[in-house]
Structures are given as C-alpha cells and as structure tokens.
C-alpha cells in the first residue's frame, strides 16, 4: 500500500481545469468536464475547494476526490450508480 507523502499546497480553478499544486512543486490537473458532479458547477462553486490531508472537497457540489484516486487518474468521472441501476460504470444488463 503506497502512502501519499507529498501534501497539497493549493488548489485552483483555471481555464476549465482543477490544478492542485503539491508541496514538492508537482501538479495534478484534470478537466472539470470529466467529473459529473463538478461539470454543472459555477465558477464560484468550483473555486470553493477545501483541502484536507487526504483530498479535495467541494461543499456546495457535494463532491470529494482523494489524492490517491487523483494520482491514479480517477477524476471522479464514474458515477457510483447510473440510471438503470448499474454500479461503478458497468453496463446495465439487457432486458429480456
């Protein structure tokens, strides 16, 4: 199990992307449009991010993203439950 030893220094919204700068100077970037909870948010809502030791939280949009997930390329682009009951991005079973 890997442990994140680099903490977030800042997080900003710029040009449709969330940019998280780590203490080491490295950055994590992802387009807001790839996250179904963030995509409909206003610039004001998207800019109101709370940084924790584990990730980023958008209170008004009810979204949390972990640094571990972000570093593995998961930007929250998969909803937990999709219409029709399919979970975790899987396809629903065809009707018979």
C-alpha positions as CSV (number, residue, x, y, z in Angstrom):
1,X,0.0,0.0,0.0
2,X,1.5,3.3,-1.0
3,X,1.2,6.4,1.2
4,X,1.0,9.9,-0.1
5,X,3.9,11.8,1.5
6,X,3.5,14.9,-0.6
7,X,0.8,17.3,0.7
8,X,-1.3,19.8,-1.3
9,X,-0.2,23.4,-1.1
10,X,-3.0,24.9,-3.2
11,X,-5.9,24.1,-5.5
12,X,-7.4,26.5,-8.1
13,X,-9.8,26.5,-11.0
14,X,-8.1,27.8,-14.2
15,X,-9.3,27.5,-17.8
16,X,-11.8,24.7,-17.0
17,X,-9.3,22.7,-15.1
18,X,-8.7,22.0,-11.4
19,X,-5.0,22.4,-10.7
20,X,-3.6,21.1,-7.4
21,X,-0.1,22.1,-6.6
22,X,1.8,19.8,-4.2
23,X,4.5,20.9,-1.7
24,X,7.1,19.3,-4.0
25,X,6.0,21.6,-6.8
26,X,4.4,18.8,-8.7
27,X,0.9,19.4,-10.1
28,X,-2.3,17.3,-10.5
29,X,-4.5,18.7,-13.3
30,X,-7.9,17.5,-14.6
31,X,-10.7,19.0,-16.6
32,X,-13.8,19.8,-14.6
33,X,-15.9,18.4,-17.5
34,X,-14.7,14.9,-16.8
35,X,-16.5,14.9,-13.4
36,X,-20.3,14.6,-13.5
37,X,-20.7,16.4,-10.1
38,X,-18.3,19.2,-10.9
39,X,-19.3,19.8,-14.5
40,X,-22.6,21.7,-13.8
41,X,-21.0,23.8,-11.1
42,X,-20.5,27.6,-11.4
43,X,-17.0,29.1,-11.3
44,X,-17.8,30.3,-7.8
45,X,-18.8,26.9,-6.6
46,X,-15.8,25.2,-8.2
47,X,-13.5,27.7,-6.7
48,X,-14.7,26.9,-3.2
49,X,-12.4,23.9,-2.5
50,X,-11.4,22.6,0.9
51,X,-8.1,20.9,1.0
52,X,-7.6,18.1,3.6
53,X,-4.6,15.8,4.1
54,X,-6.5,13.2,2.0
55,X,-8.1,15.1,-0.8
56,X,-10.3,18.0,-2.0
57,X,-13.9,18.7,-1.1
58,X,-16.4,20.9,-2.8
59,X,-19.1,21.6,-0.1
60,X,-21.8,23.2,-2.4
61,X,-21.4,20.4,-5.1
62,X,-21.2,17.5,-2.6
63,X,-18.0,16.1,-4.2
64,X,-14.9,14.7,-2.6
65,X,-11.8,13.4,-4.5
66,X,-8.9,11.7,-2.8
67,X,-5.3,12.5,-3.7
68,X,-4.8,8.7,-4.1
69,X,-7.5,8.5,-6.7
70,X,-6.4,11.6,-8.5
71,X,-2.8,10.3,-8.7
72,X,-4.1,7.1,-10.2
73,X,-6.1,9.0,-12.9
74,X,-9.6,8.8,-11.3
75,X,-11.1,12.3,-11.5
76,X,-14.5,11.1,-10.4
77,X,-15.6,10.6,-13.9
78,X,-17.6,7.5,-13.0
79,X,-20.8,7.9,-11.0
80,X,-21.4,5.4,-8.2
81,X,-24.9,4.4,-9.5
82,X,-26.0,5.1,-13.1
83,X,-29.6,5.2,-14.3
84,X,-30.9,1.7,-14.6
85,X,-29.0,0.5,-11.5
86,X,-25.6,-0.2,-13.0
87,X,-22.9,0.4,-10.5
88,X,-19.3,1.7,-10.9
89,X,-19.5,2.4,-14.6
90,X,-20.6,-1.1,-15.6
91,X,-23.2,-1.5,-18.3
92,X,-26.8,-2.5,-17.2
93,X,-28.0,-6.0,-18.1
94,X,-30.2,-6.1,-21.2
95,X,-33.9,-6.5,-20.7
96,X,-35.4,-9.8,-21.8
